[in-house]
């Protein structure tokens, strides 16, 4: 990999390696996605016509995220996007929100060489794992 290369998702990565994204709440799966990743030279990443987002919905009490929010289960939207590529990871932006409030806005460092787990809210785990393409 060239010294000025960083990792990127989607784009021209279709025939390359992948990352598996798993989101669980209290050990129960609520979202899973596999997306392509590839190294690109810094500054040579082609601009995409529109930023890519991975989004999903689930029901949970907003109070799990913020104490001042409601205790009754509501529809919560989870969204992931690429914020930056690094030499050994892709930094993913992460947001969880109800219709009326942003409950969590954070980052998850998705390493391309090892599994990575983030738990910013008790019981809500974000895990990414690399899947290597066979030559």
OpenMM code with the backbone's topology and positions (N, CA, C; nanometers):
from openmm import Vec3, app, unit

residues = "UNK UNK UNK UNK UNK UNK UNK UNK UNK UNK UNK UNK UNK UNK UNK UNK UNK UNK UNK UNK UNK UNK UNK UNK UNK UNK UNK UNK UNK UNK UNK UNK UNK UNK UNK UNK UNK UNK UNK UNK UNK UNK UNK UNK UNK UNK UNK UNK UNK UNK UNK UNK UNK UNK UNK UNK UNK UNK UNK UNK UNK UNK UNK UNK UNK UNK UNK UNK UNK UNK UNK UNK UNK UNK UNK UNK UNK UNK UNK UNK UNK UNK UNK UNK UNK UNK UNK UNK UNK UNK UNK UNK UNK UNK UNK UNK UNK UNK UNK UNK UNK UNK UNK UNK UNK UNK UNK UNK UNK UNK UNK UNK UNK UNK UNK UNK UNK UNK UNK UNK UNK UNK UNK UNK UNK UNK UNK UNK UNK UNK UNK UNK UNK UNK UNK".split()
positions = [
    Vec3(0.0848, -0.1166, 0.0000),
    Vec3(0.0000, 0.0000, 0.0000),
    Vec3(0.0899, 0.1236, 0.0000),
    Vec3(0.0647, 0.2182, -0.0887),
    Vec3(0.1469, 0.3398, -0.0928),
    Vec3(0.1431, 0.4156, 0.0399),
    Vec3(0.2509, 0.4869, 0.0713),
    Vec3(0.2624, 0.5587, 0.1984),
    Vec3(0.1533, 0.6635, 0.2168),
    Vec3(0.1024, 0.7193, 0.1066),
    Vec3(-0.0002, 0.8231, 0.1184),
    Vec3(-0.1423, 0.7677, 0.1012),
    Vec3(-0.1589, 0.6358, 0.1144),
    Vec3(-0.2902, 0.5736, 0.0970),
    Vec3(-0.3704, 0.5752, 0.2270),
    Vec3(-0.5013, 0.5936, 0.2125),
    Vec3(-0.5957, 0.5860, 0.3235),
    Vec3(-0.7106, 0.4945, 0.2814),
    Vec3(-0.7842, 0.4430, 0.3785),
    Vec3(-0.8955, 0.3534, 0.3486),
    Vec3(-1.0230, 0.4328, 0.3256),
    Vec3(-1.1052, 0.3782, 0.2376),
    Vec3(-1.2288, 0.4442, 0.1947),
    Vec3(-1.3359, 0.3368, 0.1800),
    Vec3(-1.4627, 0.3732, 0.1903),
    Vec3(-1.5705, 0.2757, 0.1678),
    Vec3(-1.6447, 0.3074, 0.0396),
    Vec3(-1.7143, 0.2091, -0.0155),
    Vec3(-1.7942, 0.2178, -0.1376),
    Vec3(-1.7120, 0.2709, -0.2542),
    Vec3(-1.7597, 0.3709, -0.3280),
    Vec3(-1.6878, 0.4267, -0.4422),
    Vec3(-1.6445, 0.3200, -0.5412),
    Vec3(-1.5162, 0.3167, -0.5725),
    Vec3(-1.4600, 0.2198, -0.6669),
    Vec3(-1.4113, 0.0924, -0.5972),
    Vec3(-1.4652, 0.0613, -0.4810),
    Vec3(-1.4159, -0.0511, -0.4008),
    Vec3(-1.4924, -0.1811, -0.4228),
    Vec3(-1.5787, -0.1876, -0.5178),
    Vec3(-1.6702, -0.3023, -0.5316),
    Vec3(-1.6022, -0.4385, -0.5339),
    Vec3(-1.4843, -0.4515, -0.5926),
    Vec3(-1.4189, -0.5826, -0.6037),
    Vec3(-1.3092, -0.6001, -0.4990),
    Vec3(-1.3166, -0.5248, -0.3919),
    Vec3(-1.2091, -0.5250, -0.2934),
    Vec3(-1.2521, -0.5931, -0.1635),
    Vec3(-1.1801, -0.5639, -0.0555),
    Vec3(-1.2121, -0.6162, 0.0770),
    Vec3(-1.3416, -0.5525, 0.1277),
    Vec3(-1.3904, -0.6035, 0.2411),
    Vec3(-1.5154, -0.5516, 0.2986),
    Vec3(-1.5034, -0.5382, 0.4488),
    Vec3(-1.5955, -0.4628, 0.5055),
    Vec3(-1.6137, -0.4566, 0.6498),
    Vec3(-1.7567, -0.5000, 0.6796),
    Vec3(-1.7731, -0.5742, 0.7879),
    Vec3(-1.9058, -0.6110, 0.8361),
    Vec3(-1.9347, -0.5214, 0.9556),
    Vec3(-2.0487, -0.4539, 0.9512),
    Vec3(-2.0946, -0.3674, 1.0594),
    Vec3(-2.2090, -0.4378, 1.1310),
    Vec3(-2.1953, -0.4578, 1.2602),
    Vec3(-2.3009, -0.5176, 1.3426),
    Vec3(-2.3373, -0.4207, 1.4541),
    Vec3(-2.4678, -0.4017, 1.4749),
    Vec3(-2.5166, -0.3204, 1.5858),
    Vec3(-2.6090, -0.4087, 1.6679),
    Vec3(-2.5815, -0.4173, 1.7981),
    Vec3(-2.6656, -0.4974, 1.8869),
    Vec3(-2.7111, -0.4112, 2.0044),
    Vec3(-2.8281, -0.4454, 2.0571),
    Vec3(-2.8814, -0.3786, 2.1751),
    Vec3(-2.9129, -0.4868, 2.2766),
    Vec3(-2.8457, -0.4825, 2.3893),
    Vec3(-2.8601, -0.5845, 2.4934),
    Vec3(-2.8383, -0.7250, 2.4377),
    Vec3(-2.7416, -0.7384, 2.3489),
    Vec3(-2.7064, -0.8672, 2.2907),
    Vec3(-2.7945, -0.9117, 2.1749),
    Vec3(-2.8989, -0.8365, 2.1443),
    Vec3(-2.9890, -0.8707, 2.0347),
    Vec3(-2.9494, -0.7927, 1.9089),
    Vec3(-2.9363, -0.8589, 1.7942),
    Vec3(-2.8987, -0.7874, 1.6715),
    Vec3(-3.0101, -0.6925, 1.6263),
    Vec3(-2.9713, -0.5689, 1.5931),
    Vec3(-3.0688, -0.4743, 1.5384),
    Vec3(-3.0308, -0.4268, 1.3980),
    Vec3(-2.9035, -0.4471, 1.3580),
    Vec3(-2.8637, -0.4074, 1.2224),
    Vec3(-2.7350, -0.4785, 1.1851),
    Vec3(-2.7264, -0.5170, 1.0572),
    Vec3(-2.6036, -0.5749, 1.0028),
    Vec3(-2.5911, -0.5318, 0.8579),
    Vec3(-2.4693, -0.4935, 0.8195),
    Vec3(-2.4416, -0.4558, 0.6818),
    Vec3(-2.2975, -0.4919, 0.6490),
    Vec3(-2.2743, -0.5288, 0.5245),
    Vec3(-2.1398, -0.5523, 0.4739),
    Vec3(-2.1173, -0.4551, 0.3600),
    Vec3(-2.0051, -0.3834, 0.3642),
    Vec3(-1.9785, -0.2852, 0.2598),
    Vec3(-1.8328, -0.2945, 0.2147),
    Vec3(-1.8074, -0.2603, 0.0874),
    Vec3(-1.6713, -0.2697, 0.0331),
    Vec3(-1.5813, -0.1576, 0.0845),
    Vec3(-1.4533, -0.1913, 0.1022),
    Vec3(-1.3515, -0.0936, 0.1411),
    Vec3(-1.2291, -0.1133, 0.0526),
    Vec3(-1.1512, -0.0077, 0.0352),
    Vec3(-1.0280, -0.0198, -0.0413),
    Vec3(-0.9357, 0.0975, -0.0085),
    Vec3(-0.8055, 0.0779, -0.0274),
    Vec3(-0.7126, 0.1893, -0.0074),
    Vec3(-0.7123, 0.2796, -0.1305),
    Vec3(-0.7056, 0.4089, -0.1066),
    Vec3(-0.6930, 0.5071, -0.2148),
    Vec3(-0.5868, 0.6075, -0.1731),
    Vec3(-0.5225, 0.6668, -0.2694),
    Vec3(-0.4210, 0.7680, -0.2375),
    Vec3(-0.4899, 0.8936, -0.1871),
    Vec3(-0.4370, 0.9446, -0.0770),
    Vec3(-0.4939, 1.0660, -0.0175),
    Vec3(-0.5016, 1.1749, -0.1249),
    Vec3(-0.6144, 1.2371, -0.1357),
    Vec3(-0.6329, 1.3426, -0.2341),
    Vec3(-0.6763, 1.2928, -0.3707),
    Vec3(-0.6750, 1.1615, -0.3930),
    Vec3(-0.7153, 1.1075, -0.5231),
    Vec3(-0.8519, 1.0391, -0.5188),
    Vec3(-0.9154, 1.0443, -0.4035),
    Vec3(-1.0477, 0.9853, -0.3902),
    Vec3(-1.1450, 1.0666, -0.4750),
    Vec3(-1.2114, 1.0000, -0.5674),
    Vec3(-1.3064, 1.0683, -0.6542),
    Vec3(-1.4261, 1.1142, -0.5728),
    Vec3(-1.4678, 1.2385, -0.5916),
    Vec3(-1.5852, 1.2848, -0.5176),
    Vec3(-1.7094, 1.2077, -0.5618),
    Vec3(-1.7898, 1.1679, -0.4651),
    Vec3(-1.9129, 1.0968, -0.4970),
    Vec3(-2.0236, 1.1997, -0.5161),
    Vec3(-2.1195, 1.1693, -0.6040),
    Vec3(-2.2267, 1.2659, -0.6288),
    Vec3(-2.3078, 1.2974, -0.5037),
    Vec3(-2.3146, 1.2010, -0.4107),
    Vec3(-2.3885, 1.2208, -0.2872),
    Vec3(-2.3222, 1.1366, -0.1791),
    Vec3(-2.3100, 1.1924, -0.0579),
    Vec3(-2.2490, 1.1173, 0.0517),
    Vec3(-2.3338, 0.9940, 0.0820),
    Vec3(-2.2679, 0.8824, 0.1089),
    Vec3(-2.3388, 0.7580, 0.1391),
    Vec3(-2.3694, 0.7491, 0.2884),
    Vec3(-2.4868, 0.6965, 0.3168),
    Vec3(-2.5306, 0.6736, 0.4540),
    Vec3(-2.5834, 0.5318, 0.4655),
    Vec3(-2.5583, 0.4679, 0.5778),
    Vec3(-2.6222, 0.3422, 0.6127),
    Vec3(-2.7190, 0.3769, 0.7252),
    Vec3(-2.8482, 0.3514, 0.7048),
    Vec3(-2.9493, 0.3882, 0.8042),
    Vec3(-3.0407, 0.2705, 0.8341),
    Vec3(-3.0914, 0.2675, 0.9545),
    Vec3(-3.1840, 0.1638, 0.9989),
    Vec3(-3.2673, 0.2191, 1.1136),
    Vec3(-3.3761, 0.1493, 1.1457),
    Vec3(-3.4646, 0.1920, 1.2548),
    Vec3(-3.4892, 0.0764, 1.3507),
    Vec3(-3.5108, 0.1117, 1.4757),
    Vec3(-3.5452, 0.0146, 1.5788),
    Vec3(-3.6210, 0.0871, 1.6888),
    Vec3(-3.6864, 0.0103, 1.7748),
    Vec3(-3.7621, 0.0683, 1.8855),
    Vec3(-3.6851, 0.0494, 2.0160),
    Vec3(-3.6750, 0.1578, 2.0922),
    Vec3(-3.6112, 0.1547, 2.2239),
    Vec3(-3.6516, 0.2806, 2.2994),
    Vec3(-3.6322, 0.2796, 2.4296),
    Vec3(-3.6605, 0.3973, 2.5112),
    Vec3(-3.5483, 0.4991, 2.4921),
    Vec3(-3.5801, 0.6213, 2.4511),
    Vec3(-3.4769, 0.7244, 2.4336),
    Vec3(-3.3962, 0.7511, 2.5601),
    Vec3(-3.4530, 0.7241, 2.6772),
    Vec3(-3.3831, 0.7479, 2.8036),
    Vec3(-3.2521, 0.6687, 2.8115),
    Vec3(-3.2421, 0.5587, 2.7373),
    Vec3(-3.1170, 0.4810, 2.7349),
    Vec3(-3.0012, 0.5675, 2.6877),
    Vec3(-3.0306, 0.6633, 2.6009),
    Vec3(-2.9278, 0.7484, 2.5416),
    Vec3(-2.9073, 0.8770, 2.6203),
    Vec3(-3.0173, 0.9367, 2.6663),
    Vec3(-3.0116, 1.0652, 2.7379),
    Vec3(-3.1134, 1.0624, 2.8507),
    Vec3(-3.0694, 1.0868, 2.9715),
    Vec3(-3.1541, 1.0735, 3.0907),
    Vec3(-3.2810, 1.1586, 3.0852),
    Vec3(-3.2765, 1.2739, 3.0226),
    Vec3(-3.3928, 1.3626, 3.0227),
    Vec3(-3.4972, 1.3237, 2.9177),
    Vec3(-3.4703, 1.2208, 2.8381),
    Vec3(-3.5637, 1.1778, 2.7335),
    Vec3(-3.6658, 1.0781, 2.7892),
    Vec3(-3.7632, 1.0419, 2.7056),
    Vec3(-3.8750, 0.9563, 2.7455),
    Vec3(-3.8387, 0.8140, 2.7801),
    Vec3(-3.9291, 0.7511, 2.8573),
    Vec3(-3.9074, 0.6130, 2.9005),
    Vec3(-3.9832, 0.5127, 2.8139),
    Vec3(-4.0806, 0.5580, 2.7363),
    Vec3(-4.1571, 0.4687, 2.6489),
    Vec3(-4.0790, 0.4435, 2.5206),
    Vec3(-4.0834, 0.3209, 2.4686),
    Vec3(-4.0124, 0.2914, 2.3435),
    Vec3(-4.0615, 0.3799, 2.2282),
    Vec3(-3.9669, 0.4276, 2.1509),
    Vec3(-3.9950, 0.5099, 2.0334),
    Vec3(-3.9132, 0.4565, 1.9168),
    Vec3(-3.9509, 0.4996, 1.7981),
    Vec3(-3.8739, 0.4653, 1.6797),
    Vec3(-3.7467, 0.5500, 1.6788),
    Vec3(-3.6327, 0.4825, 1.6734),
    Vec3(-3.5025, 0.5495, 1.6721),
    Vec3(-3.4340, 0.5150, 1.5406),
    Vec3(-3.3760, 0.6154, 1.4769),
    Vec3(-3.3028, 0.5949, 1.3521),
    Vec3(-3.1535, 0.5990, 1.3817),
    Vec3(-3.0834, 0.4948, 1.3381),
    Vec3(-2.9379, 0.4904, 1.3475),
    Vec3(-2.8797, 0.5178, 1.2103),
    Vec3(-2.7763, 0.6003, 1.2032),
    Vec3(-2.7146, 0.6372, 1.0758),
    Vec3(-2.5632, 0.6331, 1.0886),
    Vec3(-2.4986, 0.5774, 0.9855),
    Vec3(-2.3525, 0.5712, 0.9780),
    Vec3(-2.3072, 0.6358, 0.8482),
    Vec3(-2.1918, 0.7033, 0.8497),
    Vec3(-2.1329, 0.7622, 0.7301),
    Vec3(-1.9817, 0.7692, 0.7491),
    Vec3(-1.9098, 0.7790, 0.6387),
    Vec3(-1.7635, 0.7903, 0.6449),
    Vec3(-1.7263, 0.9350, 0.6737),
    Vec3(-1.6481, 0.9564, 0.7819),
    Vec3(-1.6028, 1.0919, 0.8118),
    Vec3(-1.4592, 1.1149, 0.7661),
    Vec3(-1.3781, 1.0068, 0.7689),
    Vec3(-1.2376, 1.0213, 0.7299),
    Vec3(-1.1754, 0.8845, 0.7098),
    Vec3(-1.0842, 0.8767, 0.6173),
    Vec3(-1.0050, 0.7555, 0.5995),
    Vec3(-0.8668, 0.7753, 0.6587),
    Vec3(-0.8160, 0.6739, 0.7239),
    Vec3(-0.6811, 0.6755, 0.7804),
    Vec3(-0.6014, 0.5602, 0.7213),
    Vec3(-0.4776, 0.5489, 0.7605),
    Vec3(-0.3896, 0.4436, 0.7079),
    Vec3(-0.4338, 0.3029, 0.7494),
    Vec3(-0.4973, 0.2897, 0.8668),
    Vec3(-0.5369, 0.1568, 0.9143),
    Vec3(-0.6848, 0.1471, 0.9541),
    Vec3(-0.7634, 0.2505, 0.9237),
    Vec3(-0.9042, 0.2492, 0.9648),
    Vec3(-0.9863, 0.3488, 0.8823),
    Vec3(-1.1159, 0.3307, 0.8917),
    Vec3(-1.2101, 0.4284, 0.8382),
    Vec3(-1.2872, 0.4805, 0.9587),
    Vec3(-1.2868, 0.6111, 0.9783),
    Vec3(-1.3621, 0.6670, 1.0891),
    Vec3(-1.5060, 0.6859, 1.0417),
    Vec3(-1.5988, 0.6196, 1.1122),
    Vec3(-1.7395, 0.6303, 1.0786),
    Vec3(-1.8086, 0.7265, 1.1738),
    Vec3(-1.8868, 0.8176, 1.1180),
    Vec3(-1.9751, 0.8993, 1.1988),
    Vec3(-2.0947, 0.8146, 1.2368),
    Vec3(-2.1463, 0.8344, 1.3582),
    Vec3(-2.2569, 0.7549, 1.4094),
    Vec3(-2.3576, 0.8488, 1.4746),
    Vec3(-2.4840, 0.8334, 1.4378),
    Vec3(-2.5887, 0.9150, 1.4975),
    Vec3(-2.7098, 0.8282, 1.5277),
    Vec3(-2.7710, 0.8519, 1.6431),
    Vec3(-2.8979, 0.7894, 1.6795),
    Vec3(-2.9924, 0.9021, 1.7164),
    Vec3(-3.1125, 0.9012, 1.6577),
    Vec3(-3.2064, 1.0111, 1.6802),
    Vec3(-3.3508, 0.9639, 1.6736),
    Vec3(-3.4366, 1.0315, 1.7494),
    Vec3(-3.5801, 1.0142, 1.7351),
    Vec3(-3.6272, 1.1210, 1.6371),
    Vec3(-3.7547, 1.1294, 1.6171),
    Vec3(-3.8102, 1.2323, 1.5284),
    Vec3(-3.7827, 1.3727, 1.5820),
    Vec3(-3.7673, 1.3846, 1.7154),
    Vec3(-3.7563, 1.5169, 1.7768),
    Vec3(-3.6219, 1.5505, 1.8397),
    Vec3(-3.5333, 1.4512, 1.8544),
    Vec3(-3.4077, 1.4795, 1.9243),
    Vec3(-3.2944, 1.3900, 1.8766),
    Vec3(-3.1749, 1.4472, 1.8705),
    Vec3(-3.0538, 1.3682, 1.8465),
    Vec3(-3.0131, 1.3120, 1.9823),
    Vec3(-3.0035, 1.1802, 1.9896),
    Vec3(-2.9728, 1.1136, 2.1158),
    Vec3(-2.8243, 1.0877, 2.1338),
    Vec3(-2.7539, 1.0640, 2.0238),
    Vec3(-2.6110, 1.0343, 2.0292),
    Vec3(-2.5495, 1.0705, 1.8955),
    Vec3(-2.4379, 1.1390, 1.8985),
    Vec3(-2.3613, 1.1719, 1.7788),
    Vec3(-2.2150, 1.1489, 1.8145),
    Vec3(-2.1533, 1.0455, 1.7549),
    Vec3(-2.0184, 1.0059, 1.7934),
    Vec3(-1.9452, 0.9477, 1.6729),
    Vec3(-1.8308, 0.8874, 1.6971),
    Vec3(-1.7513, 0.8217, 1.5931),
    Vec3(-1.7213, 0.6779, 1.6323),
    Vec3(-1.6968, 0.5968, 1.5303),
    Vec3(-1.6519, 0.4591, 1.5504),
    Vec3(-1.5325, 0.4371, 1.4580),
    Vec3(-1.4146, 0.4037, 1.5129),
    Vec3(-1.2974, 0.3764, 1.4290),
    Vec3(-1.3028, 0.2327, 1.3766),
    Vec3(-1.3388, 0.2148, 1.2519),
    Vec3(-1.3510, 0.0813, 1.1917),
    Vec3(-1.2146, 0.0395, 1.1377),
    Vec3(-1.1422, -0.0390, 1.2152),
    Vec3(-1.0097, -0.0855, 1.1717),
    Vec3(-1.0248, -0.1828, 1.0563),
    Vec3(-0.9302, -0.1797, 0.9646),
    Vec3(-0.9356, -0.2680, 0.8475),
    Vec3(-0.8575, -0.3976, 0.8697),
    Vec3(-0.7869, -0.4087, 0.9834),
    Vec3(-0.7052, -0.5271, 1.0105),
    Vec3(-0.7482, -0.6050, 1.1345),
    Vec3(-0.8517, -0.5586, 1.2041),
    Vec3(-0.8961, -0.6257, 1.3268),
    Vec3(-1.0387, -0.5813, 1.3604),
    Vec3(-1.1068, -0.6625, 1.4381),
    Vec3(-1.2402, -0.6252, 1.4843),
    Vec3(-1.2300, -0.5062, 1.5796),
    Vec3(-1.3297, -0.4186, 1.5742),
    Vec3(-1.3349, -0.3009, 1.6593),
    Vec3(-1.4737, -0.2913, 1.7208),
    Vec3(-1.4810, -0.2625, 1.8526),
    Vec3(-1.6089, -0.2507, 1.9194),
    Vec3(-1.6173, -0.1172, 1.9918),
    Vec3(-1.7319, -0.0504, 1.9779),
    Vec3(-1.7588, 0.0747, 2.0473),
    Vec3(-1.8886, 0.0581, 2.1255),
    Vec3(-1.8877, 0.1016, 2.2519),
    Vec3(-2.0095, 0.0985, 2.3341),
    Vec3(-2.0178, 0.2318, 2.4086),
    Vec3(-2.0817, 0.3317, 2.3467),
    Vec3(-2.0955, 0.4653, 2.4067),
    Vec3(-2.2195, 0.4726, 2.4965),
    Vec3(-2.3144, 0.3829, 2.4714),
    Vec3(-2.4359, 0.3715, 2.5518),
    Vec3(-2.4407, 0.2281, 2.6031),
    Vec3(-2.4628, 0.2114, 2.7315),
    Vec3(-2.4623, 0.0771, 2.7900),
    Vec3(-2.5581, -0.0157, 2.7159),
    Vec3(-2.5031, -0.1279, 2.6678),
    Vec3(-2.5827, -0.2271, 2.5980),
    Vec3(-2.5948, -0.2082, 2.4484),
    Vec3(-2.5546, -0.0919, 2.3970),
    Vec3(-2.5596, -0.0658, 2.2523),
    Vec3(-2.4178, -0.0810, 2.1979),
    Vec3(-2.3937, -0.1911, 2.1286),
    Vec3(-2.2595, -0.2192, 2.0778),
    Vec3(-2.2538, -0.2059, 1.9265),
    Vec3(-2.1509, -0.1370, 1.8823),
    Vec3(-2.1207, -0.1225, 1.7400),
    Vec3(-1.9910, -0.1987, 1.7167),
    Vec3(-1.9955, -0.2960, 1.6268),
    Vec3(-1.8772, -0.3772, 1.5987),
    Vec3(-1.8528, -0.3793, 1.4482),
    Vec3(-1.7280, -0.3621, 1.4089),
    Vec3(-1.6892, -0.3811, 1.2688),
    Vec3(-1.5801, -0.4863, 1.2638),
    Vec3(-1.5861, -0.5681, 1.1582),
    Vec3(-1.4878, -0.6748, 1.1389),
    Vec3(-1.4480, -0.6797, 0.9919),
    Vec3(-1.3186, -0.6921, 0.9633),
    Vec3(-1.2748, -0.6990, 0.8238),
    Vec3(-1.3052, -0.8352, 0.7611),
    Vec3(-1.3336, -0.8329, 0.6326),
    Vec3(-1.3498, -0.9544, 0.5512),
    Vec3(-1.2535, -0.9387, 0.4360),
    Vec3(-1.1523, -1.0219, 0.4311),
    Vec3(-1.0509, -1.0115, 0.3259),
    Vec3(-1.0916, -1.0860, 0.2024),
    Vec3(-1.0716, -1.0214, 0.0892),
    Vec3(-1.0965, -1.0848, -0.0403),
    Vec3(-0.9863, -1.1857, -0.0655),
    Vec3(-1.0213, -1.2975, -0.1201),
    Vec3(-0.9184, -1.3986, -0.1535),
    Vec3(-0.8574, -1.3648, -0.2883),
    Vec3(-0.7249, -1.3739, -0.2986),
    Vec3(-0.6590, -1.3399, -0.4274),
    Vec3(-0.6923, -1.4382, -0.5363),
] * unit.nanometer
topology = app.Topology()
chain = topology.addChain("A")
for resn in residues:
    res = topology.addResidue(resn, chain)
    for name in ("N", "CA", "C"):
        topology.addAtom(name, app.Element.getBySymbol(name[0]), res)
